């Protein structure tokens, strides 16, 4: 379905995380009117609880659609960061700290050396550092670390600030941001949705609706007669007051990410516990052990805060992006799991293209909600 410029189309987006906010940004850039509905605050759930590392995960090393979408989004990030900061007036605290993927066991050395070669071949210069070189670069690292794949160009951002920057850049172009507004139902009949109901009243006359509500998307889709699994995956994290390392450190059991203001994030767990968004003593103790194994000095570091978030998963660990088969004008953008911050720009761009132009720059079939229809 392609909408012509004779009528400014109106799109309601459910979800004020980084995915929904990026969709609002790209839609308004394409000339659409966006109404973003968020039951709490912008970045109030998983987007505000993330580490903000812009690094494709290990499984993106295998050729296929997941690698393609990760690399496509990474390529968009630097220019889009500059744009949303300028248009929103919000500093996303982008740090070019680089990342060290460390080998804590001898068996990981050959694997990470191959990873460094693969990264370099795909446009991310990465070199292998032996123990002596690593000690000079990061003296606080444990002497038990055997070496590391070092990529100097990797970025990390403040995930909450990125979310707000996308949303307020969209607002600067006329987007209607409605926080504290819960979607309670849908308007319309048959295969078309004409608007949504909320706790604060109806939002009618919508040309399209986008569901980008993280793990809560499944319940919204169910109201439309669709099955779209978005199981919540809890992640717990710790922030230390420490300047122990200058680069992001990715170990075998977790990671450390230096942040602005003298903070160091340690994360993150992956737990299948439903919608229980709370920290637990056992998981936090595990994170503290992981951090101290990587950087022994962190045993004495002050903990600034501890938190948990619920990431949206999917049965096949791929994001869900595309039109809902049961409806002509309802689209989904969810299931990004641990990669929501990384995949926000490409998801926003693809959903905008699909709605406004009826085509996308890359195939969406591997990510389509239709794969769950059976």
N, C-alpha and C positions, 0 to 999 in steps of 0.2 A: 504494500500500500504506500503510495507516494503522495505527499501533500504538496500542493502548489503554493507559491508565495502570495496568491490572491487573498488568502485567509491565513492569518497567523494561527497556527495550531496551538492547542492548549494540552499540555501533558502534565498529569498528576504523578508525582514520584513518591512512593511510600518508603521512607527510610532515610534518615539524615546522617548515615555513616559516610565513609569516604567514597563508597561506590555510588550511592544516591547523589551525593554532592558533586561528584565528577560528571555524572549524567546530566545534572542540572546545568553545569558549566558548559558542556559541549552542546546541549540542546539550545541554550540561549545564544551561544556563538553561531548556531545555525539558523537563528531567527525565530525560534519557537518561544512560546510563553510556558514557563515551568512553574508549577506549584509543588514545593517540596514539603511533605507532611512527616513530622517526626514526633513520636509520642513523648520523648524526653527532651534532651538537649542534643545539639549537633555533636557528633563524636562521643556520645554518651555510653556506647557499648564497646564492641570489639575494636573499633577504629581508634578510640582513645586509649585503649589498653595495650596496643601493639608496640613493638620495638622500633619500627620505622626503618629497618634495613632494606635497602633497594638491591637485593641480591637474589637471582634466580635460585631456587632450591636444587638440591642434588639431582632430583629426578628430572629436572629440566635438561640434564646432559643428554638424555636419550632423544634421538630424532623423533619428531612427531608434533601434533598440534599444541601440546602443552608447552614445549620448548619454544615453538613459534610465537605463541601469544606472550610468553614471558619476555622474549627478546624484543618483540615489537613494542611492548609497554615501556621497557627500559630505555629504548631509543627515543621515546616521547618525553621522558621525564625532565631532562635539563631544560629544554625550551618551555615546557608547560609550567615548571616551577617559576621561571622568570616571569612568565605571563600572569599567573595567578597572584604572585606576590605584588606585582605592579598594579593589577586591576582591583585587588582586594585591600591592599595596604597592610597585609598580614605577613610577618616574617615566619617562614616555615622552618627556620633553624636548620637549613641544609648544611651538613658537614661532610666535606670530602675526606673523611678520615682513612679511607681504605679499609681493607679487611685481611686478616690473617686466618687462614683455615689451617689449624694446627694438627700435627700428627702426634698423638699421645702414646701411640704404640708403634712398634716397628712395622706391623702389618699394614698400617695406614700410609706409610711413606710412598710406596710405589703408586698407590691409588691416587694420592694427592699430587704427585708429580705428573701423572697422566691428566688429572684435572687441570693443572696449570697449563699444560700444552693445549688442552681443549679450549679453555678460556681465551688463550692468546689467538688461537685459530679463528675464534668467533668474535674478534674485535675487542676483547677485554684483556689488555696486556697483563700477564700474570707470570711471576717467576718463583722458582723454588728457593727457599732460604734454608741453609744448613743451620745447625744449632748455634755455631759461633756468630753467624750473621744475625740470627734472631735475637741473641742475647744483647747485641749492640743496639738493635732497633727497639726492643721492649725488655729492658733489664728486669722488670718485675715478674716476667713469666717464669713459671716453674722450670727448673733445670731438667725435669723429667720429659719435657717436650722435645721431640726428636727433630723437628723442623716444621716449615709451614709454606703453604702456597700463598704468595703475597700479591694482592691486587691493589695498587695504589689509588685507582680511580673510583672505587666503590663509594656510593653516597649513603648517608642515612639522614632521616628527617624526623621532625616532631610530628607524629601521626595525627594528633589532635589539631595541630596548626595547619597541616596540609588539608585536612577535612574542612576546617573553617575557611581556609583560603579559597578552595573550590566553591564552597557555598556562597561566600560573600562576593567573589568575582561574578558569579551568576546573578546575585542580587543587584550588583551594580548595573547589570543589563536588564533589570526588570523582573527577575525571578521573585516569586512570593515564597518566603521561608516561614513556615508555620511550625514552631516548636511547641511542645506541650499539647500536641494534637494527635489523638489516637484514631487510626482508621478502624471503623467499626462495621463497615459493610460496603456494598457496591450498588450503584444505580444502573438501571438499564435492563433489557430483556434479551433473551436468546444469545446469539454469539457476540453481541457488542455490549461493552460497558460504557456508560455515558457519564460516569462520575463516581464519587465515593461519598460515603457517610462517615462523619467523625463525631467525637464527643462534643465538638463545638459547632456542629451543623454540617449540612451537605456542601459538597463542592461539585456543582453540576457542569454540564456542557464541556466535558473533557473529550478530546479527540482520541487520546490514548492514556493508558495507565501503565506505570512501571513499578513492579514490586522488587524492592531492593532492601528488604528488611532483615537481612542476615538470617540467623536460624529461625526467626519468626515468619519467614516467607512461606514456609510449608503450610502453616495454619491459614494464612491469607489465601494461598492458592486452593486450599481445600474448600473454602467458601465458594469458589468458582467451579467446583467439581473436578479439580485437577489434582493429580498426585505428583508432587515435586519434593522429594526428600531433601531436607536441609538440616541434618542432625547437628546439635550444638556440640562443640569440642572445647572444653574449658582449657584455658591457659593461665598459669600463675606466673608472676614476675616479682622481682625485687629491684629497688633502686638504692644503691649505696651512695653516700657522700664520699667520693674518692676520685682522685685523678691518677690512678695506678697505671693506666695504659692510655696510649694515644690513638690506637687503632681498634677497630672492632675485632674481637677474637671469637672465632667459631671453633669450638671443641667438639669432641665426640659425644658429649652428653648435654651440651647447651652452649650459650654464647654470652659474651659481654660486649656492651655497646656504649662507648663514651658519648655523653650528651652535653648540651650547653648547660652552664650553671654549675659545673663541677659534679655532675651526677654520672653514675655508671649503672646501666641497666644489666640485670642478669636474668636470663630466661631460657626457655619457657617450657612449662609442662604441656602435655597433650593428654587430656582426660575425657573419657566418655562417661559423663555423670549427669546427663540431662541438663536441665536449666538451673542447676545449683551454682550460682555465680558467687562463690566465696573462696577465700583462701583457707588452706588447711596446714596445720603444723608439720605434718609429714612431708608434704610437697615443698614447703618453704625450706625445711631442713635440707632436703635434697638439692635445692638450688644453691643454698649456702655452701654445701660440700662441693658441688660442681665448680662454683666460683673460686673457692679456696684451692682446689686442685690445680686450676689454671693459673691463678695468681695467689700464692700463699699469703701475701700481705693483707688480703681481703678478710682474713679471719678476724682482724682487729678493726675493720672498717665499720663506720656507723651506718646503720640502715635508715634511709630517709623515708621509704614507704614500701608497702607491699600491696599487691592487687591481683584481681583475676578478671578475665574477660571470656566471652562465649563466641567462638568463631563459627561461621556456618560451614559445615562440611557437605559432602555428597557421597553416594555409594561408590563411585568410581574415582573419587579424589580429583575430579575435574570441575572447574566452575560451570555454573549453569547460566547461559547467556542466550537470549533469543525470545521469540514469540511463543506464548502459551498456545498449544494446538487447539485447546477447547474454546478459545476466544480470538476474534479477529483483531483486536486492538489492545491486548494486554501482553506486556513484555516482562521478562524476568532477568535479574542480574544478581546472582547470589552464589553460594557454594565456593567462595574463594579461599576458604580455610585459612592457612597462614600467609596467604599471598595477596590479601586485599589491598594493602598499601601499594605494593608493587604493581598490581594489575588494574588499579583505578583508572589511569589515563586511557589505556586501550579499551577497557570496558565502557567508559563514558563515550569514547569516540565511536565504537561499534554500535552501541545502542542508539546513539543519535543518528548515525548513518542509516541504520535499519528503519527507524521511524520516519525520518525526514526524506530520505532518498530511495528507500526500498532496496538498498544494496549495501554491501560492506566490503572493506578493503581485503579482508581475509575470510575464509569460510568459517561459518558458525555451526555447521552440522555436528562436529564432535562435542559441542557444548550445549546443544539444543535441549530444551525441556522435553521435547518429544521422545528422548531416549528413555524416559521413565514411564511413558504412557502405557506400556504393556503391563 
